[in-house]
Amino acid sequence: MIINRKIEPAIINRLFQGKVIVIYGPRRSGKTTLVKNIQGMYHSESIYLNCDEPDIRQALTDKTSTELINYVGKNRLVIIDEAQRVKNIGITLKLLVDNFPQTQIIATGSSSLDLSNKINEPLTGRVLDFFLPPFSLKEISEDKIEAIRNLEQRMIYGSYPEVVMDIKNAEENIREIFKKYLYKDVLEYQGIKNPDVLEKLLTALALQIGCEVSYPELATLLQIDQKTVASYVRLLEFAFIIFRLPPLSRNLRKEIAKSRKIYFWDLGIRNAAINNFNLLEMRSDVGNLWESFLVSERMKTNQILRKFPNKYFWRTWSKEEIDYIEEEGGTFSAFEIKWSKSNKKPSKVWTDAYPNSDWKVITKENFLDFI
C-alpha cells in the first residue's frame, strides 16, 4: 500500500533553487519514506546519509570542504536524514552549499529546536522549511465515504503511518511510537532532570485538549514553578507532540488575553498519554477529541498548501467563545466546531468587534470542507 504525501509536489517544485530544504516532523511520521521517494527520481546521482549511524555522523562532523567533497562525491542530490544528530550541522551544510552550488541538499530533523538552532545562523536566507506531520485524513481517504469510515479510527488511534498501515495492531503500534520514540526523544533532550514531572504534565495537557490551559494551575498541580511548565511545554512543541493556540485579543475589556489552548498533532499520541483507546460511544471526551482532531487536520492542510495564517481561539469573560479563528490580510474567518448538528450563531460581542468576519459552524456533515 503506497500513500502519496500531498506535500511532496511542493518540495519537488523547490528543488535546485540554491536553498537547503529542511523537512521537519516527528519521528515515524514518514520523513525517510518521503525523501527516499524523492531520491528515486535521481537514482545514481544521489546519496542518502542516515545520521542515526555513528560513522555517518563522524563523516559529517567538523570536516573541511575538501573532506566533504570527497565524501559526497558528484551526487546532484544529497539527503541528510536526522541531521540534528550531527554536531555543528549548520557549518557542514554551509560548506556543502558553498562548494556544491549545483547540488540540492535535503536535511530532515525530528527536533525543530535542535536543528533550527544549528542551521539558521550559518544559512541565513538559504533555508526552505517544510513540515511533515503524520498522515492527514485526506491523504488516506480517496473520497468522502472512506473519510467518514476512517473517522473513528483516526480519532482513537491517530494517523502515524505504522498505525494506518497496520490497523490490527494499531494500539500496540501507537503505544510503541509514543514511548519508544517521541517521549524518549523529549527526555533525552538536554537531559531532562524530572522525567516524572514531564510525564505528569503531558498527561495533564492530554486531559485538557480543547480547553483553556493555565500555567499557574499546572504549576500548582505538579508542584513546580511556572517557568518549568513553560519550558517543558516548549520542549513538547519542538518535538512535534503538541502545538499551542493563542487567544485573539484586541485589548477589548471583555476578551480574555492571557490563556492558551494546547492540542496534540496526533490523537493516538494523546490517547496513549492517558491510556484510553475506548470507542467513541464509550467516551465522555468526544467533543474535545472532535475539536482537537479538526484543528490539527486544518493545521496539516495549511502546511500542505503552504498557507500560514495567524491562528487563534476567542473567549470573553462572560464565556462567549469561538473554537478556531484564522486571520489573513486583516480578514477573520471564525469556526465553531460541534460534534452534533448545530444552528449556533455568532455572539453580538463578536460581530460588533469583528463586523466583517466570516462565520461557519463545522459538524460531521461539512467537516471535509474545513480540513
FENNORVEN-V417768 format. One record per residue. N is the residue number from 1. BURIAL is # if it has 24 or more other C-alpha atoms within 12 Angstrom, else .. Layout:
((N;BURIAL) (N;BURIAL))
//
This chain:
((1;.) (2;.) (3;#) (4;.) (5;#) (6;#) (7;#) (8;#) (9;.) (10;.) (11;#) (12;#) (13;.) (14;.) (15;#) (16;.) (17;.) (18;#) (19;#) (20;#) (21;#) (22;#) (23;#) (24;#) (25;#) (26;#) (27;#) (28;#) (29;#) (30;#) (31;#) (32;#) (33;#) (34;#) (35;#) (36;#) (37;#) (38;#) (39;#) (40;.) (41;.) (42;.) (43;.) (44;.) (45;.) (46;#) (47;#) (48;#) (49;#) (50;#) (51;#) (52;.) (53;.) (54;.) (55;.) (56;#) (57;#) (58;.) (59;#) (60;#) (61;#) (62;.) (63;#) (64;.) (65;#) (66;.) (67;.) (68;#) (69;#) (70;.) (71;.) (72;#) (73;.) (74;.) (75;#) (76;#) (77;#) (78;#) (79;#) (80;#) (81;#) (82;#) (83;#) (84;#) (85;#) (86;#) (87;#) (88;#) (89;#) (90;#) (91;#) (92;#) (93;#) (94;#) (95;#) (96;#) (97;#) (98;#) (99;#) (100;#) (101;.) (102;.) (103;#) (104;#) (105;#) (106;#) (107;#) (108;#) (109;#) (110;#) (111;#) (112;#) (113;#) (114;#) (115;#) (116;#) (117;.) (118;#) (119;#) (120;#) (121;.) (122;#) (123;#) (124;.) (125;.) (126;#) (127;#) (128;#) (129;#) (130;#) (131;#) (132;#) (133;#) (134;#) (135;#) (136;#) (137;#) (138;#) (139;#) (140;#) (141;.) (142;.) (143;.) (144;.) (145;.) (146;.) (147;#) (148;.) (149;.) (150;#) (151;#) (152;#) (153;#) (154;#) (155;#) (156;#) (157;#) (158;#) (159;#) (160;#) (161;#) (162;#) (163;#) (164;#) (165;.) (166;.) (167;.) (168;.) (169;.) (170;#) (171;#) (172;.) (173;#) (174;#) (175;#) (176;#) (177;#) (178;#) (179;.) (180;.) (181;#) (182;#) (183;#) (184;#) (185;#) (186;#) (187;#) (188;.) (189;#) (190;.) (191;.) (192;.) (193;.) (194;.) (195;.) (196;.) (197;#) (198;#) (199;#) (200;#) (201;#) (202;#) (203;#) (204;#) (205;#) (206;#) (207;#) (208;#) (209;#) (210;#) (211;#) (212;#) (213;#) (214;#) (215;#) (216;.) (217;.) (218;#) (219;#) (220;.) (221;.) (222;#) (223;.) (224;.) (225;.) (226;.) (227;.) (228;#) (229;#) (230;.) (231;.) (232;#) (233;#) (234;#) (235;#) (236;#) (237;#) (238;#) (239;#) (240;#) (241;#) (242;#) (243;#) (244;#) (245;#) (246;#) (247;#) (248;#) (249;#) (250;.) (251;.) (252;.) (253;.) (254;.) (255;#) (256;#) (257;#) (258;.) (259;#) (260;#) (261;#) (262;#) (263;#) (264;#) (265;#) (266;#) (267;#) (268;#) (269;#) (270;#) (271;#) (272;#) (273;#) (274;#) (275;.) (276;#) (277;#) (278;.) (279;.) (280;.) (281;.) (282;.) (283;.) (284;.) (285;#) (286;#) (287;#) (288;#) (289;#) (290;#) (291;#) (292;#) (293;#) (294;#) (295;#) (296;#) (297;#) (298;#) (299;#) (300;#) (301;#) (302;#) (303;#) (304;#) (305;.) (306;.) (307;.) (308;.) (309;.) (310;.) (311;#) (312;#) (313;#) (314;#) (315;#) (316;#) (317;.) (318;.) (319;.) (320;.) (321;#) (322;#) (323;#) (324;#) (325;#) (326;#) (327;.) (328;.) (329;.) (330;.) (331;.) (332;#) (333;#) (334;#) (335;#) (336;#) (337;#) (338;#) (339;#) (340;.) (341;.) (342;.) (343;.) (344;.) (345;.) (346;#) (347;.) (348;.) (349;.) (350;#) (351;.) (352;.) (353;.) (354;#) (355;.) (356;.) (357;.) (358;.) (359;#) (360;#) (361;#) (362;#) (363;#) (364;#) (365;.) (366;.) (367;#) (368;#) (369;.) (370;#) (371;#))
//
